[in-house]
Amino acid sequence: MKIIFLGATHEVTGSCYYLEGAGRKFLVDCGMEQGPNYYENEELPVAPGDLDFVLLTHAHMDHSGNLPALYAKGFQGPVYATDATCNLCDIMLRDSAHIQLFEAEWRNRKGRRQGKEEFVPAYTMEDALGVLKNFVECQYDRVIHPAEGISVRFVDAGHLLGSSSIEVKITEEGQEKTIVFSGDIGNTNQPLIRDPQYLHNADYVVMESTYGDRSHGERPDYVRLLAEVIQETFDRGGNLVIPSFAVGRTQEMLYFIRQIKEERLVYGHDGFKVYVDSPLANEATSIFAEHTYDCYDEEAMELIHKGINPLSFPGLKTSITSDDSKAINFDEDCKVIISASGMCDAGRIKHHLKHNLWNEKNTILFVGYQAIGTLGRSLLEGATDVKLFGEPVHVAAKILQMPGISGHADVNGLLDWAKAFEGKPKKVFVTHGEDSVTEIFAKRLRDELGYDTMAPFSGTAYDLLGNECLYEAKGVKIERASTSPKATKAAQVYQKLLSLGHRLISVIRKNEGSPNKDLEKFSRDVQSLCDKWDRNDI
């Protein structure tokens, strides 16, 4: 009985864990690496066709995105996941295959002119459809038996519709061991979906650490903040453009806007229109509506019982075809446009930016993380001109970011989840975090909870019966000649400073209405910092 760590080791994406037990070979997650890739990942130690099954924590691409590629290489077994995860994967994996093919066609058109070899996509639509036929829908908290000697239970992780932590019990040589995979642990008090549920018994825990080194801070009043942005933008005669992730974040925005409209928090613009311009987002919203009773939280269910759809309201318009999308920019009324992708690196959002960035009346509101190197990050960092479809576009619109919004638990939420175990697990493996963050969080679990922890690199193998490391891999870094370690460190420190700047804006807003003497002191403190660090004076 053993586990080999393959992906999301000292990195945030590409979750993949290989297990052997009770005579079976299987994976937990088979995710795609997204964004910068810092370490080499070991290959699957067996042929994909030798795998008996896969257990899937949730539908996000960094957990499910390589399943079609696994199928293309010979995997024919079942993929077990919650009902909602199966439904979301049905649209997300097909969408991913479409993107893969589109990118391949584009690269090959360009490559042929340069005499390059043909680029082959990781998988095709046929591969996506093939693996989707093998998905097996499972209910929360109901034990399934994918093989003799192995039982599995999916527990709500509160991260995304259908997301789960997975409890795996394996019996071998007369001994039973319980391995818990956290999946991505959700933030508390998210709209629509329930808070993460805790597990209480485990011999081994494989735990994510995405925000293992920081707190989200006090939760802002998202409805009030969003209402203020809409009011200010419409009063200027402009449009509000929201680049948003199609699955999860878009539905949260609709939830907030429904409340804004119901409570009439935007004045003088009654009946304002909200366009959701993303076929994937529209399909995902329909799936959310299908899973009210198995995934929604109490607040959302209260609305359902009153006959209110939490994701619908007067003025909501969905855009399906490309002609629908183009027509939005000929609508001269003030409006909200929600479109993907969330980081502005692809999709219909780029067209809306082209039509709205140049006008100072408009606002671009970011509601999710913007990775280094993306168009979204460039805009947040103050770019004055950008290129869209090969054409320069001047940035005159107001660029804002909604603070603190995240589907991931922060360090306090992660610690609360870890504290719930009754009796100490034999080992806690810390994964799914940035390089140093995995080590930082592993140390906190040791120091504060007394857990025996390890932050494994890809290729590390562990004996779950004997509780011993069979092979401890060393991280093999991917060399990038153009980026020095010093420059990388400087970029990380600068990003931390930038994040604190966004938090300062949030704190300033929270102090509106405070006594004058407190505001004067606050102003002096900020002024002192500005005077000290304003580089124009140096």
N, C-alpha and C positions, 0 to 999 in steps of 0.2 A: 504494500500500500504506500504510494508516494505521490508527491506533487512536484511538478516542474514549472517554474515561473518563466513565461515566455514574453509577455508584453506588459506595458504600463508599469515597468520597473524603473524607478528613479525618473519616470516620465509620466505625463498626465494622460496620455491617450494610448490606444492600442491594447486594451485589456484582453488578456488571453492566458488561461491557466490550464495545464494538462495534468490529468490525474489518472492513476491506475489503482484499481481496487476491486476486490471480489471477482477477479478474472476479467474485468472490463477496462476499456480505455475510453476516456471522454474528456471534453473540454468544458470549462466554464467561461463563457464569452469568447468571441472571436472578432475583435474590434480592429478598425482601421486606424492607422496613425494619422493624426491631423496636426497641421502646424509644424513648427521646427522639430526635427528628429535629432536627438543628441547622442543616443546610444544604439549600438547594433543589437538587434534582437536575434536570439537563437531560433533556428527552424524547428518546426514540429518534429519530435523525435520518432514518429511513426508515419507511415503513409496515410493520407487523409481517408482513404478507403478502409483503413483498419480501425477507425474510430467507431465506437458503438452509438454514441449520441452526443448532443451538446446541450448544456443548460445555459439559458440566456437571462441576464439580470434585467435588461431593459433595451429599448429600441434605438437609443442614440448610436450614431455611426461608429464612435470610438469603442463601442461594445459589440455591435452587430455587423458592422460594415464589411467584414471580410468573409461572411458566411457564403455569399455567392462564389467567391474565389475558392473557398474550401470545397464547395460542391463541384466546381469546374475541374478540380484536381482529383475527384473520385469519391468524396464523402456522400453517402447515400442514407445516413441514419436520421432519426428524428431530432428535431430541435424543440426542446421543452421551454415554454415561457408562459406568462400570464396571458389571459384573453386579450387585454388591451395592448400588450406588447406585440402579440401576433398581428393584431389589426394595424398597429402603427408601422410595423416592419413591412407589411404588405404594400404600403405606399412609399415608405422611406427607401427600401431596398430597390424598388422599381425606379424611383427617382434617382438614386445613386447610379444605377446601371445606365440610365439615360444620360447622366452627366459624364460618365466614363466614356460612352460612345461618342458624345458630342466633342469631348476633349480630344479623343483619338482622331476623329475626323479633322479637327482644326490643326492638330500637330502634324498630321500626315500631309495635309495640303501645303503647310508651310515647309515641312521636311522634304517633300519631293522637289521643291524648287531649289533646295540646298543640297540635294543628293544624299540625304540621310536615310538610314534604314527605317522601315515601317514601324511605327509605334503600335504595340498591341495592348489594348485595355486589359485591366486586371480581370474583368469579367464582362459578360454580355447580358442582355435582357433575358435570354433563354436561361442563363445560369441563375439569375435572380428568381425567375418564375419557378425554376426547378427546385431550388432549396425552399422556397415559400410553400410548396406543396407538402413539404415534410414537417412543417411547424405543427406542434401539438399544443392546444390551448389548455391551460391549467388555471385553477382557481386559487386565490389567496388562502393560505392556512390549511389547505387540504393536502394530505400526504399522498405522493405518487410513488410508484415503484418501477423505475425505468429498466431495472434488471434485478435478478435475484441477488440478495445481499446488499442492495442499495436502495435507500429511501430518500426522497427529496421533498422539501416544503418551501414554498414561496411566501415571503413575508413582506408587507408593504414598506418600501423604503422611502416613500414620500418625496421623491425627486422629480418624477415625471409620471404622467398617466401610465399605470401599469408597471412602474418600476418596482424592483424587489431586491431584498436581500435573500440569499438562498442558503438553506440549512441542508447539508448533505450528511447522511449517516451511512457508513460503510462497515459491513461485517466481514471480517477475514480472519482465518485461523482462530475462530472462537472469540475474537475481540471486536467490539464495536467502537468506532471513532466518529465523532461529530466534527465536521468542518463547516464553518460559517463563512460565507462570502458576503461582504457588506454591500456589494454593488456601489452605486453612488448614493450616499446618504443625503436626504433632502433637508432643505432649510425649513424651519418651523413657520407656521402661520402663512404659508403660501396660499394664494387664492385657489379655489376649486378643489385641490387634492388634499388628502389627509396628511397629517404629520407622520414622520417616520415611526414605525413600530419597532420596539426593542425585542431582541432575543436574549435568552437568559442562561443558556447552557451551551458550552462548546469546548472541545479539546483543542481545536486550532481555529484561529480567526485570520482571514485575509481581508485587510481593511484599507479602504481608500484614505487619502490624506490631502485632497485637493487644496483645502484651506487650512491645512494643519499648522500653519504658522501665524494665522491672523484672525481677527474678529471682524464681523461685518459692521459692528457698532450698533447704535440704537436704530431700530427699524423706522424709516421715514414714513410719513403719511403719503403713500403713493397716489391716492385718489386726489388729495388736495394739490400735490405738486403737479400732477398731470393736468388738472383743471386750470391751474395758474398758467401753465405753458400754452394751453389751448386758448385761453382768454386773451393773453398778451399777443399771441400770433394773429388771431382773428381780428383783434382790435387794430392791428397794423394793416389788415387787409391781405394777410398772407395765408399760406398753407403750412400745415404741420406734417412733415414727412418722418415716419418712424421706421428705420431699418430694424427688422425684427426676425428672430429665428422662427421658422414656420411652425414648429411643433413645441408647444409649451409656452414660450414667451408671447407669441401672438394671442393665444387664448387668454393669458393674463391681462393683456392690454384691453381686450374686448370686455373682460370682466370689470375692469376699472371704469371704462368709458360708459358701460351700462349704468353703473352707479352714479357717475357724473351727470348723465342725462336724467336719471330718475330723481336725483336731488337738486336738479337745476343749478349746478355749480358754475355753469358758463352762462353769462348774461348777454342778452342782445343778439344772440346767434342761434335762436331756437331752431331745432330741427336740423342742425348741422350734419353734413354727410361724413361718413367714415367708410373709406374704401379698403377692403382687404384684397390686395393684388398679389396673390400667390396661389396657384392651383394646389400646391402641397399643403399650404396653411388651411385652405378651405376644406380639403379632404380631412385634415387632422381635426379641424373643429367639429366636423360631422362625427368623427370617431369619439371625441370627447363627449358629445351628446349621447352616444350609445352606451357609455359606461358610467352613467350617473350613480347607479346603485352599488356598484362594486368599487368605485374609486373616489367619488366626491366626498368632501368633508361636510360637517354638520351645517355650516353656514350656507354652503351651496345647496344642500338638500332642503333647507328651510325655504329657499326660493323655489325649488322644484315643487315642493308640496303646495306652494301658493299658486302654482301654475305659471311661474316666471322662468323663462329660459335665461340662465345667467350669462349666456354668450350672445344674446341677440337684443336688439333695440331698434326703435324707429330711426331711419336714416342709414342703417348698415347696408352696404352694397358690396357684393362679391364680384371679383373679376376673374374670368376663366380663360377666355381666348386672348390672343395677342391684340386683336382689335379692341376688345374690352379694355385692355391695359392702356393702349394708346389714347383711347377716348377720355380717360381720366384727366389727361393734361390739356384737354380742350374745354373742360368744365371750369368756368371762370369764378365759381363760388368758392369761398373759403372752405377748406375741407381738411380732414385727416386722411393721410395715405399710409397704410401699414403694408410693407412689402419686404420680401426676402431678396438677398440673403442678409443675415443680421450684421455681418461685418463688411457689407458692400463690395465683396470681392467677386460676385457673380449675380446673375438673375436680374429680375425686373427692376430692382431697386436702383440700379445704375441708370436706367432711363429716367426715373423720377428725379434722381439727383441732377442729371443733365438739364432737366426742365426747371429745377427749383433752386439749385445752389447759387446761381448768379443774382438772385433777387433778394435784397436786404429785408423785404417784408416777410420772408419765409423763415421757418425754423426747422432744423434737422435735429431730432431727439434720439440719442442712442440709449437703448434700454438693455444692453448686454455687453459682455466683455469684448474688447476689440484687440485682436492679436497683433503683435509687432509685424509690420510689413503689409498690413491690410489697408485698404483705402479708408475704412472707418477709423483706424488708429491715426492715420495721417490727418484726417479732418479734426479729430479731437486734439491733436497736438498743434493745431493752428495753421495748417497749410492754407496759403492764400490763393493758390492755383493748383488744379488737378487736371489729369487727362482722363477723358471718358470717351470710349470708342475712337481713340486716336486724336481727339480734338481737345484743345485746352479750354477749361471752364474756370472762370473766376469764382472764388468763394466769397460771397457777400452775405449769404443767409446766416442767421444766428445758429451756432453750433452748441448744443447742450447735451448733457448726459444725466440720466436719472440715477442718483446715487444709491448704492447698497443693494440693488436688486440682484438676487442670485438664487438659483435652484439648488445650490449646494449648501450643506451645513458648514458653518464656520468652525474654528477650533473648539469652541465651547460646545457646539452641537455634536461634534465628533467625540469629544470626551464624555459627554452625557450618554451617547450610544455605547461607548466602550465600557462605561461604569455599570451598565445594566447586567453584565454577566455575573451570575452567582457562583463564586469560586473562580479562581484564576485559570484562564486557559493555559495549556502547556506552552503555547507559543502564539504570538501575534505577529503576522507578517504585514508590514506596512508598504503599501503600493500606491499607484495612481496619484502621484504627486510630483512636483518638480524635484530635481535632483537633491538639493539641500533640504527641502521641506520634508521628504520622507524620513531623513535622519533626525531632523528636529522633532517631528511628531513621535517617532519611535522613542526618542529620549524622554519626551514628556510622559508617554505611557509607562515607561520604566520608573521615572522619578515620582510620578504622582499616583499611579495605580499599582506599582510593583509588578507590572507584567514583564515577562520575558519576551523581548521583541527583536525583530530583525527586519531590515529594509533590503530585500534581496535584489540582486541584479539578474538580468535575463540569463537563463541557463542554470540557475541555482536549483538543485534537486534536494528534497527533504523526505526522509522516511517517517511516515505518519504512525506506523506501528511502534518503531523503536525510538521515536522522538529524537532523531539525530539527523544532522545535515550530511547528506551523501556527497554533495559537491557544492561548494560555495563559489559561484562565478564572480569574476571581477568585471567591472564595467568597461566595455570597449567603446570608447568615444569615437563618434564620426568626425573625421578631421574636416575642418572648413578653413582653408588657408586664408580666406579673406577676412575672417573675424578672429581677432586676438582675444585671449582670455581677459585682458585688461579692458578691452572695448566692451566685451560682453558684460563684465561686472559693472562698468560705468552705466551701460544701458539699463541694467536691472535697478541700480540705485536711483537713476533718474526716473524710471517708471514708478518706483515707490514714492518719490517726492511728488510726482504728478498726481498719484492717487490721493496723497494727503491734501493736495490742493483742492481736489474735488470734494474731499470730506470737509475742508474748511468752509467751502461755499455752503454745504449742507448745514453746518453748525451755525453759520451766520443767519441762514433762513430761520432756523429753529429759535433764534433769539429775538425775532421780531416781536415787539410789544414788551420787551424787558425794560426795567427802569432805566432812565436816561443815564444815571451815573454808571451803571453796569455797561451800557453800550459805549459810553465814552472811554471806559477803561479797556474794553475789548478793542475799540478802534485804535487806541494808543499802542496796544500790544502788537496788533497787525501792522500798524505804521512803522513800529520799531523794527520788525522783521523785514519789511520791504526796504527800509532805509539801509539796513545792514547788508542785504543780499542783492540789491538792484545792481546788476553788472554794468548798466549804462553809466554808473557813477564811478566805476573803477578805471 
